[in-house]
Amino acid sequence: MMNINKMVLAYSGGLDTSVIIKWAMEWLKCEVIAVTCDLGQNEDAEAICRKALKTGASKAYVRKIADEFLKDFCLPALQAHAIYENKYLLATALGRPLIAKHLVEIAQAEGADAIAHGSTGKGNDQVRFDVSVMALDSRLKIVAPVRSWHFKSRNEEIEFAMKHNIPVEATKEKPYSIDRNIWGISIECGILEDPWQEPPDDIYQITSSIAKAPDQPEYVEIDFEDGVPVALNGDRLSLLQLVERLNAIGGRHGVGRVDLVENRLVGIKSREIYEAPAATILHLAHSELERLVLDRETQHFKQILSQRYSELIYNGWWFSPLRKALDAFFGQIQKVVTGKTRIKLHKGQAVIVGRQSACSLYDYKLATYDKEDVFDHLAGEAFCKLWGLPLQVVGAKQKGSM
Ligand code: ARG
């Protein structure tokens, strides 16, 4: 048994983390400080806080950090085009290191000697919490009771909760595990564990089905300055306002649903459903603007780094020197990502229909096939001669004519 005096717990208000409070008091004989982080998941954090105190926490903090989340975590991921396995926009994965950062800060201020979280032993989130805490304060112990405690089923947990007067909301088991923040929603378990089954429509939290989405398309215009989205349809907005509005508009049109069988870091495949309307639209808008303003080599080189960056985030290495170094690369090229994109939303789709920028490298006179054309067509002949020369040599060699 670990020797712990005071631990700081990432508290969600759910059954697991509520049971952890009492479990730690009973088994570890330690004081528990509960921390509820509001990353824009639309919950009553104050009420959750009160529940923590009622359950036995000696103190309960609420951290409202949706702004910080967007600015310091989602924005770099957007500028990096970080998309895990080409589909997942990483909302859950980006939230964990931020929550860990706040837990560590509070632990240091409170003189606590341990951090606790409610993640299981077979998921990615335990990795992200553990590794982030290890990186930020190597002296802190890490407790993840769900990995090790003696409860064998949810019912045993519920029994323990009832015995200790922990309010248990629904006695009927909720079939899904849902993680939500302003950047997106992750949904798994229940029938979704059969990868052949179509997700039932009632799992979706913020997007409408294609059938119920409006018949008329809707256009949005997004302005970027130095790679940062700053305005929507001409209204200058904070990042938080802009993402909230895009979630509402995109959600209405059923944009941003993803059904993914993914590779977890711990070695298993799992099936997850995601909803991320705003993030989907912003990724499209940002990457389409970059196509207009980046030179070819930088644009192509970036793609390689984007994939590595998405893996770093997914695998819990946010607080790593490599992530910071990659941010410097992505940051450097954002200087020209200033301009506007126009996106059409319709029946589950977001498509680019227009882009413009003062930094545009698109040159009409070079691109046109009309009479304004200034491209040196004759140079094309010499270019082809040299570009194809290595293949010409190989071909000749194979035919024996060389
Ligand atoms: N698979 C996603 C990830 O690893 C989400 C994990 C949490 N999912 C959930 N439904 N609670 O980032």
Boltz pocket constraint, residues with backbone or C-beta under 6 A from the ligand:
constraints:
  - pocket:
      binder: B
      contacts: [[A, 90], [A, 92], [A, 93], [A, 124], [A, 125], [A, 177], [A, 178], [A, 179], [A, 186], [A, 187], [A, 188], [A, 272], [A, 314]]
      max_distance: 6.0
